[in-house]
Amino acid sequence: MKQGTSVVIIGGGPAGLSAALTLAEEKVPVSVLEADPIYLGGIARTVRHGEYLTDIGGHRFFSKSREIEDFWSRVLGDDLLERPRSSRILFRGKLFSYPLRAIEVLRKIGYGESLLCIASYIKSHFLPVKPAKTFEDWVVNRFGKRLFQLFFKTYTEKVWGISCDRISADWAAQRINSLSLGVAILNALSPWRNGSKKVKTLLESFRYPRKGPGMMWEVCAEKIVKAGGTVALDSPVDQLTWDSPTSQWTVEGTNTDGVKFKHRASHVISTMPLSALITALRPPASELALAAARSLRYRDFITISVIVEDGGKGAGDGIFQENWLYIHDPSVKVGRIQNYKSWSPEMVPAPTSGQSPRTFLGVEYFCFKGDGLWQSSDQELIALAKKELLTTGILKKPEQFIEGFVNRQEKAYPVYDECYQDHVRTIRDEIASRYPGLHVSGRNGMHKYNNQDHAMMTGILAAKNIIAGENLWDVWRVNQDAEYLEHRSQTGGLIDPPVKT
């Protein structure tokens, strides 16, 4: 590490805070600037509604990397609970166990439909679409047209808001891979396949902070400060200036009270959206890079957190016990429904004397900022959530609904459209050639749909490169092999050994 090395980190989410703790523990001066005035953790924050706690999107703490697992243990220790992994799919008004069970599938979709799915799968195996450029191509090749239309198309287009033939095949390769709803059905209906190919099993449990994912990042920030770093909320960055003669960055912004701030450092790790980063750079980025940044798209996210009467004796017994339900029903707008009590009992306060048992649900909607759903008032969104909980049968009667809260999350998911790779490549080349000491990490910081542990890896590797004084690790290779997070692996960590850029 060069003498005088210092770092500013933009963003206090998993990637930024993991990088900051790595640097602070090596005695590197580091400052974290988080735009949110209240919460750390980014999308992995815990939002508080009195004693009721919301996890935006749902964050399972599970990784194939021992280094990441050890990081979590070191930060939270006994405050991490071991929780059972459970989810179901609502399809055609029926709930399917996930992974699927053969008898249940046969009973609920029928032998005729099952045979059509298998026939379609066989056809796709012998007559694949080549080259597979889109999500639709990839899924049809792997599972057949029938399964694509039944199980993938409606839900995927609900999540992304664009046609499956406009979504890059990268999305399917990265997120579905060899274990998916389609593979579960095929193996449930055709056990003969198991002899020719061993299917990896879905993880059965995961760890989870007692008070939601934000607890991890709040304690992580405390450790950063204790190690000598600084963490500042309400610090949205709007300009980064590179001064070549001094080899220094100046990072500037203005908080919600109108107070300006300025930090100088030899390195910057940015987890802010890649599109926003490029427009904030000085000297200005090229028009080619700016055009690429303007072309990057994001999917926004609304969670309506709802207090409801549970009616059961345990965690979600009266509603559902799963962590969440995937809603494949095209008649409703909701994409997923979470039961926070099933994540941790401490997400929901104990009932007071004379109060009926309650649980706390997260009713999740995918949208674009500015569309009708995003522009709806909180009252309209809460009414929609109540209506769709009744429509789906999650609530049996209107009286079960007690109160709702709206949480809006901008830029929750980078969109993998047909051109995103070219745009990201243009921006990467621009940063590498014109802006020394600028590193990108995290989901939005790289416009890459990283899971929480992968986002952390990119932050830690960026920090390790700064400490080493050279780029020993290529952060862009994290999660590149599309090995899905929830497959158990015996291969060990994903960080070591170093990978030269």
PyMOL commands that set and color helices and strands:
alter all, ss='L'
color gray80, all
select helices_A, chain A and resi 14-24+42-44+66-79+102-109+111-126+135-143+145-160+164-166+169-175+181-189+191-195+214-226+274-280+287-295+340-343+345-347+372-375+378-391+398-400+420-434+443-446+452-468+475-477
alter helices_A, ss='H'
color red, helices_A
select strands_A, chain A and resi 7-10+30-33+46-49+52-55+80-84+87-91+94-98+205-209+230-232+237-243+248-254+260-265+267-270+281-282+298-309+324-327+336-339+358-367+401-414+438-440
alter strands_A, ss='S'
color yellow, strands_A
deselect
rebuild
show_as cartoon
